[in-house]
Amino acid sequence: MSTTISVRVDAEIEARLAQLAEATDRPKSWHLEQALKSYLESQAWQVENIHRGLADIEAGRLHPHAAAVSKLNKWGKSPVKRRRR
């Protein structure tokens, strides 16, 4: 089952969407649905992880600030070890 929604976009976005629809031989609505699915999945992932982080804070599962800064400062500074095949 599907339903209809309305959305306002600027002319440039509509033109780009129309070009994409023409190039792929798909309706604009199909592309919009794919974009919305991707966006909603991404947002759901972010919200879920925010809630996990808040639960960790409430449970006292924290890392000292200095330890986090130290770890971040090491990123990209040591060579990656590769496995031999």
Backbone bond lengths (Angstrom), bond angles and torsions (degrees), N, CA, C in turn:
res aa  C-N    CA-C-N  psi(-1)  N-CA   C-N-CA  omega(-1)  CA-C   N-CA-C  phi
1 M - - - 1.448 - - 1.519 109.10 -
2 S 1.277 117.15 139.01 1.460 120.29 178.00 1.519 109.19 -125.81
3 T 1.305 114.39 164.42 1.454 121.53 179.03 1.517 108.76 -136.38
4 T 1.287 116.29 162.51 1.464 121.50 -178.68 1.514 109.62 -103.86
5 I 1.340 115.48 134.88 1.463 121.39 172.49 1.515 107.50 -128.57
6 S 1.314 115.88 160.13 1.464 121.15 177.45 1.513 109.03 -117.10
7 V 1.305 114.83 145.32 1.457 120.18 177.81 1.526 108.10 -144.45
8 R 1.301 115.97 141.56 1.467 120.59 177.06 1.520 108.62 -100.56
9 V 1.310 116.22 131.54 1.458 122.06 176.51 1.517 108.07 -132.76
10 D 1.328 115.92 159.93 1.463 117.24 177.94 1.526 109.92 -75.11
11 A 1.294 115.19 166.23 1.465 121.45 -173.83 1.522 112.14 -61.47
12 E 1.317 117.69 -35.49 1.464 120.58 -179.74 1.528 111.34 -63.78
13 I 1.322 116.87 -44.16 1.465 120.32 179.04 1.524 110.13 -63.40
14 E 1.317 116.96 -42.92 1.467 119.95 179.77 1.519 110.86 -62.66
15 A 1.327 116.95 -41.16 1.465 120.94 179.39 1.529 110.78 -64.67
16 R 1.320 117.05 -42.74 1.471 120.25 178.76 1.526 111.21 -65.71
17 L 1.308 116.21 -38.80 1.461 120.56 177.38 1.530 110.46 -64.47
18 A 1.316 116.83 -42.61 1.465 120.91 178.61 1.531 110.67 -62.86
19 Q 1.329 117.30 -41.17 1.469 121.10 177.81 1.527 110.78 -62.94
20 L 1.316 116.43 -43.09 1.463 120.51 179.20 1.523 110.78 -63.98
21 A 1.310 116.01 -43.98 1.467 120.20 179.27 1.526 110.58 -60.70
22 E 1.313 116.81 -42.66 1.472 121.38 179.24 1.535 110.48 -65.15
23 A 1.321 116.47 -45.09 1.465 120.76 -176.65 1.523 112.64 -66.59
24 T 1.317 117.02 -29.93 1.464 120.58 -176.08 1.521 113.44 -103.21
25 D 1.310 116.00 -3.09 1.468 121.93 -178.23 1.529 110.57 56.50
26 R 1.316 114.84 41.22 1.469 122.45 176.34 1.524 107.59 -125.72
27 P 1.312 117.55 150.03 1.468 119.04 177.52 1.536 111.75 -70.38
28 K 1.316 115.16 154.25 1.463 119.75 177.70 1.524 110.72 -57.79
29 S 1.318 116.50 -37.36 1.468 119.96 -178.62 1.529 111.15 -62.42
30 W 1.325 117.59 -34.57 1.466 120.39 178.30 1.519 110.01 -64.02
31 H 1.338 116.48 -45.79 1.466 120.29 179.42 1.523 111.29 -63.91
32 L 1.322 116.74 -40.42 1.460 119.63 178.72 1.525 111.09 -64.08
33 E 1.322 117.17 -39.96 1.456 119.82 178.74 1.527 111.02 -64.71
34 Q 1.339 117.17 -41.46 1.471 120.38 177.78 1.529 110.88 -62.62
35 A 1.321 116.33 -42.38 1.470 120.50 179.29 1.523 110.89 -64.51
36 L 1.321 117.14 -42.24 1.463 120.35 179.39 1.527 111.41 -65.63
37 K 1.317 117.83 -41.04 1.465 120.70 177.53 1.520 110.53 -58.90
38 S 1.324 116.35 -46.42 1.460 120.85 -179.34 1.526 110.76 -63.30
39 Y 1.323 116.74 -45.19 1.463 121.65 179.98 1.527 110.55 -62.00
40 L 1.325 117.20 -45.57 1.461 120.75 -178.17 1.524 111.59 -65.23
41 E 1.325 117.63 -38.23 1.470 120.45 176.20 1.523 110.84 -62.67
42 S 1.320 116.05 -43.85 1.460 120.86 179.95 1.525 111.15 -63.27
43 Q 1.311 116.70 -45.40 1.458 120.36 -179.53 1.521 111.58 -66.53
44 A 1.327 117.50 -39.56 1.464 120.93 178.16 1.520 110.30 -61.96
45 W 1.352 116.53 -40.97 1.464 120.73 178.45 1.528 109.84 -61.53
46 Q 1.329 116.63 -44.70 1.462 119.87 -179.01 1.519 111.31 -63.92
47 V 1.327 117.31 -45.83 1.462 121.08 -179.16 1.530 109.99 -62.38
48 E 1.335 117.26 -43.68 1.463 121.00 179.11 1.526 110.74 -59.10
49 N 1.323 117.10 -43.91 1.456 120.06 -178.57 1.517 112.72 -72.27
50 I 1.304 117.63 -30.36 1.473 120.35 173.24 1.524 109.10 -63.76
51 H 1.330 116.81 -45.15 1.467 120.24 179.13 1.530 111.44 -63.66
52 R 1.331 116.62 -38.56 1.468 119.33 176.38 1.525 110.70 -62.07
53 G 1.320 115.79 -43.92 1.460 120.07 178.99 1.513 112.25 -62.39
54 L 1.325 116.54 -41.77 1.466 119.85 178.27 1.527 110.87 -65.36
55 A 1.338 116.62 -37.98 1.473 120.02 177.05 1.526 110.45 -64.25
56 D 1.335 116.65 -39.34 1.468 120.23 177.07 1.521 110.49 -62.04
57 I 1.311 116.93 -42.19 1.469 120.56 179.01 1.518 110.12 -62.03
58 E 1.329 116.25 -47.92 1.468 120.42 -178.64 1.535 111.32 -62.53
59 A 1.342 117.43 -31.48 1.468 121.41 -179.93 1.527 112.01 -86.32
60 G 1.328 117.27 -1.76 1.455 120.08 178.86 1.513 114.53 81.65
61 R 1.333 116.86 12.89 1.470 120.19 178.76 1.534 107.94 -86.36
62 L 1.318 114.84 84.17 1.457 121.58 -176.42 1.520 110.82 -124.47
63 H 1.315 116.00 158.71 1.459 122.26 173.11 1.525 106.79 -114.68
64 P 1.310 117.02 138.54 1.457 119.37 178.13 1.534 110.75 -58.29
65 H 1.304 116.35 143.24 1.462 121.68 -178.77 1.525 111.41 -55.12
66 A 1.304 117.46 -44.86 1.464 121.23 -178.32 1.531 111.16 -60.33
67 A 1.332 117.28 -37.95 1.468 120.25 179.68 1.527 110.37 -67.51
68 A 1.326 116.61 -39.93 1.465 120.29 178.68 1.520 110.94 -65.32
69 V 1.312 117.38 -43.73 1.469 121.53 178.89 1.520 110.02 -62.86
70 S 1.313 117.40 -43.42 1.465 121.21 179.08 1.525 110.98 -59.39
71 K 1.325 116.80 -44.77 1.460 120.35 -179.88 1.532 110.78 -64.76
72 L 1.322 117.27 -43.54 1.462 120.75 179.11 1.523 111.77 -63.04
73 N 1.312 117.08 -37.46 1.458 120.73 -179.98 1.527 112.73 -66.96
74 K 1.320 117.30 -21.37 1.462 121.09 179.82 1.522 112.62 -85.40
75 W 1.323 117.90 -15.99 1.464 120.79 -178.09 1.521 110.85 -57.58
76 G 1.303 115.21 130.96 1.453 120.67 175.60 1.516 114.78 78.55
77 K 1.311 118.19 0.68 1.455 120.13 -176.92 1.516 113.40 -99.80
78 S 1.318 117.72 -16.70 1.469 119.05 179.69 1.532 108.63 -113.32
79 P 1.328 116.47 144.55 1.464 119.28 -178.77 1.531 110.62 -66.71
80 V 1.305 114.51 149.45 1.464 120.86 177.29 1.515 108.33 -81.42
81 K 1.303 116.73 129.88 1.459 120.84 178.04 1.520 108.18 -83.93
82 R 1.309 116.24 131.21 1.461 121.03 -179.65 1.513 109.79 -106.11
83 R 1.305 115.19 142.93 1.457 120.45 177.62 1.520 110.37 -78.52
84 R 1.306 114.32 144.29 1.469 119.13 172.85 1.498 108.61 -82.30
85 R 1.309 115.94 145.20 1.470 120.18 179.09 1.492 110.73 -96.39
